[in-house]
Amino acid sequence: MSGEFRQIAWIRGQTPADPRVPIGPGDDAALVELQSRGLLATVDMLLEGVHFSFDEATPVDVGRKAMNVNLSDIAAMAGTPLFALLAVGLPPGSPTSVPEGLFEGLKEAADRFNVAIIGGDTNSSRSGVVVSVTVLGEPHPKGVVKRSGAKVGDALMVTGKLGYSRLGKHLSFTPRIAEARRLHECCRLTAMMDLSDGLGGDVFHLTGESGVGAVIHADAIPIADGPHDDRSPLQHALSDGEDFELLFATPPEDAERLLIDQPLADIGVSLSRIGAVTRELGVRLRHGDAETPLEPSGFVHHW
Amino acid sequence: MSGEFRQIAWIRGQTPADPRVPIGPGDDAALVELQSRGLLATVDMLLEGVHFSFDEATPVDVGRKAMNVNLSDIAAMAGTPLFALLAVGLPPGSPTSVPEGLFEGLKEAADRFNVAIIGGDTNSSRSGVVVSVTVLGEPHPKGVVKRSGAKVGDALMVTGKLGYSRLGKHLSFTPRIAEARRLHECCRLTAMMDLSDGLGGDVFHLTGESGVGAVIHADAIPIADGPHDDRSPLQHALSDGEDFELLFATPPEDAERLLIDQPLADIGVSLSRIGAVTRELGVRLRHGDAETPLEPSGFVHHW
C-alpha cells in the first residue's frame, strides 16, 4: 500500500457518509443529489508565495481560508453552499502535517456551514503549496442576487468593518452566508458582491456591471481598528482588500429600515450606508462638501 | 482598464450566451440550470514541471489535456459532462500567448462535448503554470457505473489500445464519453473506470473497490505500437499510464456479444476482453499456462 493509497483511506475516514452524497471520494467522479434545479458554482485558487506564506499562516489557516473565500462567493449570491471539491499541489517531501493541516482547515470551514467535501485531487508541486477549491451551492428560493442590478438612487451598504484585514481577519473571517440570506429575506437587494479586492476596487465591479456610477461618503465608511502607519485609515479601508464583507445596493427606504433595525446585530455584524448609486458613471469619493474621482484600486482575478 | 479587466472582457467574449447558464463568468459565482437531480463532479489539477513541460507541449495541448482528463472521469461514470470551472496560476510576465493558448485548448475540448465554461479564477504563480479544472455533469438516466460493482465471473474489458501514450496520445486522446454511454445502454456494466495510472495500477482500484480479484491474460491486452526499448510492450501497456481508455466489468454473456458486435467499431474504437473477475483477491497475470502475481504500479492521486 503506497503513501497515496494511505492518503485516500485517510481522507475517506474524514468524509463520513452523507445522504446528499451517494458517491463521495474514491470513484472517478462524485455523485450528489440536489433539491434545486439551479446550481451555484465558484472556484478560487490560493498559491504559496502569492496568497500566503507559511511564515505567517499555518496549514490549518490556509485550508480554512481556501474554503472560506469560496463560501464568501456563494454568500455574495445569497446562496447556500452544499458541496466542495479540492485540488491540492504539495512539494515532494512535505511533512504529513502540511496536507493534514490543510485538510483540517478546509474541513473546519466546510463543517461550519454543513458543506460536504465530495472529492479531490492531490499532486506533486514543483514549488510551493497550491490549493484550489470549488464550491457548489443552491440559490435562495427568492432567486440569486447579482452584481448587475443596482438602480440609480439605491443606497450602497456594507456589512462589518473594512481595512486592516492583513492583521488577522484575512485568515479568520466568517463568510457572510447567514447574513446575506437574512438580508435577502428582509429587503430588496438589487445588487451584491463580496469585498475581496477592497472597496476601492470592488465598487467599480458592482457599478460597472450595473451600468451606473456611485458616490461614496468617506466619513460613512466603517473602518476597522489598525495601527498608525504611512497610509490613512481611509486608504486601508479602500484598498487593503480581503475584507470578505458584503457590498450591496438596496432602495433607500429599505436602507433606512436596515439602519434602524440592524437585523444582524444579534450575530455581531453592523450594517452601514456608505453612499448611493448615481446615473453619472464612475465613482466619486465625498469628503464633506468636496468630491474627488476615485481611481480603481485592488486587483482583479475572479471572473 | 487594467490588464485583468481586459482579460475578463476577453474571456467573456469567448464564452457566449448559453440557455443552460443564466449567470456565467463575471459574477461572484455562476448559476446553471440542471435537468437532473443528480450531479456528477470531478476535479483534476495539472502542474508545470510535474504533469507537463512547455518543451514538449504547447499551451493549447496543456489546456486541452486539462479539460480532457476531467471529461474522461465523467465518461468513467457513464455520465454526460455539462459545465466546467477553471482555476489557473500563471508566472508573472508570461506572454499573452500562454493564457490564450491554454484557454483555446480548454475551450476546444469543452466545445467538442458541448460543455460550457461557466467561471474561473486566474492568479499569479510563483513558478510554473498550474491549471485546475472542475467538470460537472449529469448521470445517465440508467444510473451511474461505479468502480465497486464488479462480480466474480464477470469479464474484464478495455476500449482501445494501451501503452506508449507518452508518444503523443496523452496530449490528444478522446475522452470516452460517447463510448461509455453506448456501452451502458447496450449491456450490463457492473464496474467501470478510466485508465489514467496504467492498467497495472488501475485494475487494483476497480477490483479493490469491488472486493474481488482478477486474472489478466497478458496475451489479450491490446497494446499500442511503440518503438523497441528496454521495456517490453507488455510493461508499457501495464505501467505507462495516461491511456484514458475505459476498463470495465460485464457479465460473460454481455462480453461475448460485445466482442462479436464490436459496437464502437464505427467510431474506430476496439473492445478487448483482457481477463476475468475472481473471488481470490489480488491480481494475477497469466502468460500461457503460468500465472504470476501482479504488483500494483503507476501512481494514484485522484480520490
Chai-1 contact restraints between the chains, C-beta under 6 A:
chainA,res_idxA,chainB,res_idxB,connection_type,confidence,min_distance_angstrom,max_distance_angstrom,comment,restraint_id
A,E4,B,V300,contact,1.0,0.0,6.0,A-B,restraint_1
A,I8,B,W303,contact,1.0,0.0,6.0,A-B,restraint_2
A,I11,B,W303,contact,1.0,0.0,6.0,A-B,restraint_3
A,P25,B,W303,contact,1.0,0.0,6.0,A-B,restraint_4
A,D27,B,K146,contact,1.0,0.0,6.0,A-B,restraint_5
A,D27,B,R147,contact,1.0,0.0,6.0,A-B,restraint_6
A,D28,B,D73,contact,1.0,0.0,6.0,A-B,restraint_7
A,D28,B,A76,contact,1.0,0.0,6.0,A-B,restraint_8
A,D28,B,M77,contact,1.0,0.0,6.0,A-B,restraint_9
A,D28,B,M193,contact,1.0,0.0,6.0,A-B,restraint_10
A,D28,B,D194,contact,1.0,0.0,6.0,A-B,restraint_11
A,A29,B,L40,contact,1.0,0.0,6.0,A-B,restraint_12
A,A29,B,T42,contact,1.0,0.0,6.0,A-B,restraint_13
A,A29,B,D73,contact,1.0,0.0,6.0,A-B,restraint_14
A,A29,B,I74,contact,1.0,0.0,6.0,A-B,restraint_15
A,A29,B,M77,contact,1.0,0.0,6.0,A-B,restraint_16
A,A30,B,A41,contact,1.0,0.0,6.0,A-B,restraint_17
A,L31,B,G38,contact,1.0,0.0,6.0,A-B,restraint_18
A,L31,B,L40,contact,1.0,0.0,6.0,A-B,restraint_19
A,L31,B,V144,contact,1.0,0.0,6.0,A-B,restraint_20
A,V32,B,L39,contact,1.0,0.0,6.0,A-B,restraint_21
A,E33,B,R37,contact,1.0,0.0,6.0,A-B,restraint_22
A,L34,B,R37,contact,1.0,0.0,6.0,A-B,restraint_23
A,L34,B,L39,contact,1.0,0.0,6.0,A-B,restraint_24
A,R37,B,E33,contact,1.0,0.0,6.0,A-B,restraint_25
A,R37,B,L34,contact,1.0,0.0,6.0,A-B,restraint_26
A,G38,B,L31,contact,1.0,0.0,6.0,A-B,restraint_27
A,L39,B,V32,contact,1.0,0.0,6.0,A-B,restraint_28
A,L39,B,L34,contact,1.0,0.0,6.0,A-B,restraint_29
A,L40,B,A29,contact,1.0,0.0,6.0,A-B,restraint_30
A,L40,B,L31,contact,1.0,0.0,6.0,A-B,restraint_31
A,A41,B,A30,contact,1.0,0.0,6.0,A-B,restraint_32
A,A41,B,L85,contact,1.0,0.0,6.0,A-B,restraint_33
A,T42,B,A29,contact,1.0,0.0,6.0,A-B,restraint_34
A,V43,B,L85,contact,1.0,0.0,6.0,A-B,restraint_35
A,V43,B,A87,contact,1.0,0.0,6.0,A-B,restraint_36
A,V43,B,D121,contact,1.0,0.0,6.0,A-B,restraint_37
A,D44,B,D121,contact,1.0,0.0,6.0,A-B,restraint_38
A,M45,B,A87,contact,1.0,0.0,6.0,A-B,restraint_39
A,M45,B,D121,contact,1.0,0.0,6.0,A-B,restraint_40
A,M45,B,N123,contact,1.0,0.0,6.0,A-B,restraint_41
A,L47,B,G89,contact,1.0,0.0,6.0,A-B,restraint_42
A,L47,B,N123,contact,1.0,0.0,6.0,A-B,restraint_43
A,L47,B,S125,contact,1.0,0.0,6.0,A-B,restraint_44
A,G49,B,R126,contact,1.0,0.0,6.0,A-B,restraint_45
A,V50,B,S124,contact,1.0,0.0,6.0,A-B,restraint_46
A,V50,B,R126,contact,1.0,0.0,6.0,A-B,restraint_47
A,D73,B,D28,contact,1.0,0.0,6.0,A-B,restraint_48
A,D73,B,A29,contact,1.0,0.0,6.0,A-B,restraint_49
A,I74,B,A29,contact,1.0,0.0,6.0,A-B,restraint_50
A,A76,B,D28,contact,1.0,0.0,6.0,A-B,restraint_51
A,M77,B,D28,contact,1.0,0.0,6.0,A-B,restraint_52
A,M77,B,A29,contact,1.0,0.0,6.0,A-B,restraint_53
A,L85,B,A41,contact,1.0,0.0,6.0,A-B,restraint_54
A,L85,B,V43,contact,1.0,0.0,6.0,A-B,restraint_55
A,L85,B,T134,contact,1.0,0.0,6.0,A-B,restraint_56
A,A87,B,V43,contact,1.0,0.0,6.0,A-B,restraint_57
A,A87,B,M45,contact,1.0,0.0,6.0,A-B,restraint_58
A,A87,B,S132,contact,1.0,0.0,6.0,A-B,restraint_59
A,G89,B,L47,contact,1.0,0.0,6.0,A-B,restraint_60
A,G120,B,W303,contact,1.0,0.0,6.0,A-B,restraint_61
A,D121,B,V43,contact,1.0,0.0,6.0,A-B,restraint_62
A,D121,B,D44,contact,1.0,0.0,6.0,A-B,restraint_63
A,D121,B,M45,contact,1.0,0.0,6.0,A-B,restraint_64
A,D121,B,H302,contact,1.0,0.0,6.0,A-B,restraint_65
A,T122,B,H301,contact,1.0,0.0,6.0,A-B,restraint_66
A,N123,B,M45,contact,1.0,0.0,6.0,A-B,restraint_67
A,N123,B,L47,contact,1.0,0.0,6.0,A-B,restraint_68
A,N123,B,H301,contact,1.0,0.0,6.0,A-B,restraint_69
A,S124,B,V50,contact,1.0,0.0,6.0,A-B,restraint_70
A,S125,B,L47,contact,1.0,0.0,6.0,A-B,restraint_71
A,R126,B,G49,contact,1.0,0.0,6.0,A-B,restraint_72
A,R126,B,V50,contact,1.0,0.0,6.0,A-B,restraint_73
A,R126,B,G128,contact,1.0,0.0,6.0,A-B,restraint_74
A,S127,B,S127,contact,1.0,0.0,6.0,A-B,restraint_75
A,G128,B,R126,contact,1.0,0.0,6.0,A-B,restraint_76
A,V130,B,V130,contact,1.0,0.0,6.0,A-B,restraint_77
A,S132,B,A87,contact,1.0,0.0,6.0,A-B,restraint_78
A,S132,B,S132,contact,1.0,0.0,6.0,A-B,restraint_79
A,T134,B,L85,contact,1.0,0.0,6.0,A-B,restraint_80
A,T134,B,T134,contact,1.0,0.0,6.0,A-B,restraint_81
A,V144,B,L31,contact,1.0,0.0,6.0,A-B,restraint_82
A,K146,B,D27,contact,1.0,0.0,6.0,A-B,restraint_83
A,R147,B,D27,contact,1.0,0.0,6.0,A-B,restraint_84
A,M193,B,D28,contact,1.0,0.0,6.0,A-B,restraint_85
A,V300,B,E4,contact,1.0,0.0,6.0,A-B,restraint_86
A,H301,B,T122,contact,1.0,0.0,6.0,A-B,restraint_87
A,H301,B,N123,contact,1.0,0.0,6.0,A-B,restraint_88
A,H302,B,D121,contact,1.0,0.0,6.0,A-B,restraint_89
A,W303,B,I8,contact,1.0,0.0,6.0,A-B,restraint_90
A,W303,B,I11,contact,1.0,0.0,6.0,A-B,restraint_91
A,W303,B,P25,contact,1.0,0.0,6.0,A-B,restraint_92
A,W303,B,G120,contact,1.0,0.0,6.0,A-B,restraint_93
